[in-house]
Structure formats: structure tokens, C-alpha cells
Amino acid sequence: MEIQIPTRNKVNFAPPRSFGTTLKSHLKETFFPDDPLRQFRNEKSGVGIVKKALQYFVPIFEWLPNYNLRLFRFDVLSGITITFLAIPQGISYAKLGSIPPIIGLYSSFVPPLIYAVFGNSKHLAVGTVAACSLIIGHTIGEKVSAVDDPTLYLNLVFTTTFFTGIFQTLMGLLRLGILVDFLSHSTITGFMGGTATLICFQQLKGIFGLKHFTTKTDVVSVIRAVLHYRDEWKWQSAVVGIIFLIFLQFTRFLRKKRPNLFWVPAIAPMTVVIVGCLFAYFAHADKHGIQIVGHLHRGLNPISLKNLTFDPQYLPVTLKAALVTGLIALTEGIAIGRSFAIMNNEQVDGNKEIIAFGLMNIVGSFTSCYLTTGPFSKTAVNFNAGCKTAMSNVVMSICMMLTLLFLAPLFSYTPLVALSAIIASAMLGLINYEEIYHLFKVDKFDFLICMAAFFGVAFISMDYGLIMSIGLALLRALVYVARPATCRLGKIPDSNLFRDSEQYPGLTNVPGVLALQLGSPIYFANANYIRERIIRWVRDEEDISNAKDSVVEHVLLDLSGVTSIDTTGIETLIEIRKLLDAKNIKIAIINPRLEVMEKMIRSHFVDKIGKDSIFLSIEDAVESILFSTQKNYQVLV
């Protein structure tokens, strides 16, 4: 019977691209995956290019020209609603960071205006967050006491906010938003849960009306402090705190049962503050063991630029606090902004968000504000209230301005126990039990990463908890790099498709052919493993072979999933070829990607192996092998 010569698809052996072209391509994909120049390509006039540039770099110019009264009505309602949440949160979270309560109100006035101009999200509501407040208070408190030297302490808080803004802005300008990706979803879930647990326990100080407390930030130390100072417990404070906490939790339960009542838990903290103020004023609560906030002076943010402290002895602590809180604030803000944007089929540019956060923290440090980002609770309320643009932040800022000008002294009677109840209620909502259980069911290692952050933060410290979790996540990534997945391919009966034999049992094998697929870049870190794994595949195949014609004669390496290779990887392929030659086994390369092919050509690997040993598909390679051994092609059918 006449042997039919198979038609072979041609492999592209074009000369490799220049170094400059390759570098440009890699840099663009790493730092500019969103292709920011795409919107300028169709603009031919200078005015059009300037207009597009302004819209790109200053997002307010993109949506403001199309703004109308209908959108404004939605944003006014949203802005007023989140103000009711911003006032008690501002006072509460400032207390959490050992910062004067008025600073918490200042921080909801200026930064939202900056974000409205430069922010990329329509739904993000700007404000302070509990985790960063606690980290700032803990980190700076290790160096300077907020009680013994409140002025220096506050100046270091402003300096930390300034460094945070500089750090965030530089990250955005240098397109380094990819660094945020090192904080995995599992790490953030565990960190937020651990921080929330720790903060809840810390609120026992306010619930019991304690005057003395520990400065350590771990659950064991907090519980010991509560028990040690039990002679300071005030039952009046505990009763009021429990009542407030039950009320707040009931409003959250009500929202779950009736989603259209989203505004109830939004105004609940403000209701607690107002009721607490009236109770403290008329019942003279401060004389019965219930502590109050104290005087809040009327007026807008004073300039704090002159208060920034760059003394070398304090720089390490401010830089440390800025680095940690900056990354956490970015991760939380960007993740929240993207989450709500997805609900409306919209996109949020992470690098623009980073720049917006950086600028609002820089300006905030000049105007008596401390670190701000996009808190989940406030953003969720803003979204559910129907906000349409970032104008809701402007409305909130105006409402906060009126509060600072006319109403601030009224909040002087706010009981500290009310603030503790507000914080504890908010933190209970951040412990995502369902997500933690989901991680346990889906991926045990992700669950371990989550638990490392959770227990590390709660029982050791926030720094160590974060480091432990990130370390485990990086270890997992390194394991993936060092031990890449490889699989043996088999042929699906009655087709020309080759698939993973373990995933699809019952596949047929071509006699004498071992097809393997590599699924990751080949680097120095995994080159030895890949060589040993391929040889082991060959050895295992030979061990299970009984018939003489089933002995391995050809090894096909499918490199479709190998996106890149280094010189060590090339040398590994050469070594594999030599080892297989010693066993009289021929090797063939299947579908090498562009970068891999260029490296093979430059290193002369193609010349050594021969162009006839490189194929576009496994089907081509098998047909060529069968033809060369003069076996009938119909054996494939």
C-alpha cells in the first residue's frame, strides 16, 4: 500500500525581534496593560489631545460636562446619607488611633473633595478606616505616648499621613499598582477578620468604662487588662453599651431581612450618637462613671503643614507606619471600588485610584487630616443610596463643613461607650465567616494563609500576622514556580485531540510515543525539576511497558503553556536531549511560543535539534513519526 505523505503545517522560524522591541513589549504589558495612549490615537488636533489628556489624568473632566440635575438628586441623597455614617465613624476611629476626635471629622471634609476630582470610582465614599487607625496608633504609640506628649504624637500622625500620600502617589505614577496584588484575597480576608476581632475586644475598655488599659495590640493582653482593672468596671457604662450594641446589630439584621431598608443601619450610628449625647447631657452621665468625648471646638481644618516632623529619630516609625497603612489602605480601597464597579459593568483604573488616594492624603496631611481611603461600610451605603458619580463625596464634604462650622460642639457630650458600641458593631460585620468557610472548602492552602493572618493579627501583632500570611502566600507561589505542573497526554478516541491522561481516563496512546505537556515558564528555579520529571516520565513508561513495540522511541514536549524561558532552561532542554539520545529516544518540540522560539534561535538550540524536530501541533508530530517509521497512518483512526 502506498504511504500517504502527511501535510505538515509550517513553523515560523522568523529572525528574533530586537532587544529594544522585546523590552518595550514587556514593559508595556507590565506597567501599562490598560494601554493609556489608545484614546489619543484618533485625535488629530492639539485641542482634542489636550482634552483627552485632561479627561484621562483628571477624571472629573470626563463626567462633569455631562452632569445634570437628575444625577445630582441621587448624589445629594447619597451624600447626606453617608454623612450620617461619617460623623460617628470619624469620631470613633480617631479614638481608636488615640487621635483627637475632631481630627476624625476634619478627615471627612478635605480628602473627599480631592478624591472627587482625581478619583476613578463612581461609588467609593472616602473616609477613615479602623484597621489603619489602629496600626497608626500602635506603631507611633511605641515611640511617643499620645497621653504624655499629645502634640508630638499628633504631629507624627500628620507626618505619617504625608509619607503615606507620597508613597501612594509615587506608586501610581510609576504604575506600581501590581505590588498591591501581593496581598492576596486570602490574606486580606484573614487580616480584616483578625483586626476586627482585636478591635472588638479592645472596645471592652469603653464598654466597661475603664480609665487604664494596655498599650499592646493582641487579644490575650487585652483580656488580661480587662480582668486586671476589673475594680474600675462601671455597670452603668456596660448596660448603656450593651443596649446600644443590641440596637445597632438589630438594624444590621433588619437590613438583611429587608434590603430596601439599607438606610436604617446607615443612620443607626448617628442615632446612637444623638441619643447618647442627649442622655449624657440630661442625666449628667459623666458623674455616674460614663465618660464623654469632651470639648470639640467649632471651625474648619487648621493648616498643619508646619506641624510635619522630619526629625531623624522619628523617621523610622513614621515611615514604617506609612508603608504598612499605605499598602493596606490601597488594597482595601481599590478592591472595594472594583467590587462595586463590577456590579454596574464598569471598570476602575487601579493606578488612577492610587494617585487619587496619594493626593488626598498629601493634602490631608497639610490640613489636619489623618489617613483616609475607601471604607467598605460607607461605600456600601453610598452605593445602595443610589449614588451616580463622585459628587456624593462633595455633598458629604459640604455637610461635614456645616457640621464643623455649627454643630461640632454638640457632639462634645458623646459617651465613649456609644463610640465603642459603634466600632464593635462595625467590626463584627468585617469578620466574614462565610468567606473563610468557602476558602476551607475550595482551597486548604488559601484557608491556611487566611488563618495565619487572622490568628497572627489577633494573638501576636498586626505586623507579624501580615508578614506570616504574605510569607505563606509567597511560599506557595514559589512552590508553583519551582514545581510546575506537567502531564502525560493521550489521544481521545475517534478524534485528533490530545488531552491530560489523568483528567480524561481511557485515552489511547500512540505506540512508542510519549507526549508530555509543560505548563509554566522554564527558569533556573524549576529547570532541574523539569529535567528530572521528564526522565522519570520516560522511566515510568518503560517500566509499565510489556510489549517490545511499546518502548518509548519518541518524546514530544508540548511547550504551548511555556510563556518564557531563560538560558538555564535552554541548557536544560539540551541536557534532556543528550540524556534521551543516550537511550536512543528522539525528542520533538511542540508549538514553542514567540519568546521561547526566539531564545531557541539565539542559543542555536534550533540548529542542534533540527528544524524538522519542531512542530506546530502534536498531531503533526505524530503523523511525521508514523510516516518516518513507515507505519500506516490509519492506525490513528
C-alpha positions, 0 to 999 in steps of 0.5 A: 500500500502506498504511504500517504505523505502527511501535510505538515503545517509550517513553523515560523522560524522568523529572525528574533525581534530586537532587544529594544522591541522585546523590552518595550513589549514587556514593559508595556504589558507590565506597567501599562496593560490598560494601554493609556495612549489608545484614546489619543490615537484618533485625535488629530488636533492639539485641542482634542489631545489636550482634552483627552489628556485632561479627561484621562489624568483628571477624571472629573473632566470626563463626567462633569460636562455631562452632569445634570440635575437628575444625577445630582438628586441621587448624589445629594441623597447619597451624600447626606446619607453617608454623612450620617455614617461619617460623623460617628465613624470619624469620631470613633476611629480617631479614638481608636488611633488615640487621635483627637476626635475632631481630627476624625471629622476634619478627615471627612471634609478635605480628602473627599473633595480631592478624591472627587476630582482625581478619583476613578470610582463612581461609588467609593465614599472616602473616609477613615478606616479602623484597621489603619487607625489602629496600626497608626496608633500602635506603631507611633504609640511605641515611640511617643505616648499620645497621653504624655506628649499629645502634640508630638504624637499628633504631629507624627500622625500628620507626618505619617499621613504625608509619607503615606500620600507620597508613597501612594502617589509615587506608586501610581505614577510609576504604575506600581499598582501590581505590588498591591496584588501581593496581598492576596484575597486570602490574606486580606480576608484573614487580616480584616477578620483578625483586626476586627476581632482585636478591635472588638475586644479592645472596645471592652475598655469603653464598654466597661468604662475603664480609665487604664488599659494596655498599650499592646495590640493582641487579644490575650493582653487585652483580656488580661487588662480587662480582668486586671482593672476589673475594680474600675468596671462601671455597670452603668457604662456596660448596660448603656453599651450593651443596649446600644450594641443590641440596637445597632446589630438589630438594624444590621439584621433588619437590613438583611431581612429587608434590603430596601431598608439599607438606610436604617443601619446607615443612620443607626450610628448617628442615632446612637450618637444623638441619643447618647449625647442627649442622655449624657447631657440630661442625666449628667452621665459623666458623674455616674462613671460614663465618660464623654468625648469632651470639648470639640471646638467649632471651625474648619481644618487648621493648616498643619503643614508646619506641624510635619516632623522630619526629625531623624529619630522619628523617621523610622516609625513614621515611615514604617507606619506609612508603608504598612497603612499605605499598602493596606489602605490601597488594597482595601480601597481599590478592591472595594471600588472594583467590587462595586464597579463590577456590579454596574459593568464598569471598570476602575483604573487601579493606578488612577485610584492610587494617585487619587488616594496619594493626593488626598492624603498629601493634602490631608496631611497639610490640613489636619487630616489623618489617613483616609481611603475607601471604607467598605461600610460607607461605600456600601451605603453610598452605593445602595443610596443610589449614588451616580458619580463622585459628587456624593463625596462633595455633598458629604464634604459640604455637610461635614463643613456645616457640621464643623462650622455649627454643630461640632460642639454638640457632639462634645457630650458623646459617651465613649461607650456609644463610640465603642458600641459603634466600632464593635458593631462595625467590626463584627460585620468585617469578620466574614465567616462565610468567606473563610468557610468557602476558602476551607472548602475550595482551597486548604492552602488559601484557608491556611494563609487566611488563618495565619493572618487572622490568628497572627493579627489577633494573638501576636501583632498586626505586623507579624500576622501580615508578614506570616500570611504574605510569607505563606502566600509567597511560599506557595507561589514559589512552590508553583514556580519551582514545581510546575505542573506537567502531564502525560497526554493521550489521544481521545478516541475517534478524534485528533485531540490530545488531552491530560491522561489523568483528567480524561481516563481511557485515552489511547496512546500512540505506540512508542510515543510519549507526549508530555505537556509543560505548563509554566515558564522554564527558569533556573528555579524549576529547570532541574525539576523539569529535567528530572520529571521528564526522565522519570516520565520516560522511566515510568513508561518503560517500566509499565511497558510489556510489549517490545513495540511499546518502548518509548522511541519518541518524546514530544514536549508540548511547550504551548503553556511555556510563556518564557524561558531563560538560558538555564532552561535552554541548557536544560532542554539540551541536557534532556536531549543528550540524556534521551539520545543516550537511550536512543529516544528522539525528542520533538518540540511542540508549538514553542511560543514567540519568546521561547522560539526566539531564545531557541534561535539565539542559543542555536538550540534550533540548529542542534535539534533540527528544524524538522524536530519542531512542530506546530501541533502534536498531531503533526508530530505524530503523523511525521513519526508514523510516516518516518517509521513507515507505519500506516497512518490509519492506525490513528483512526 
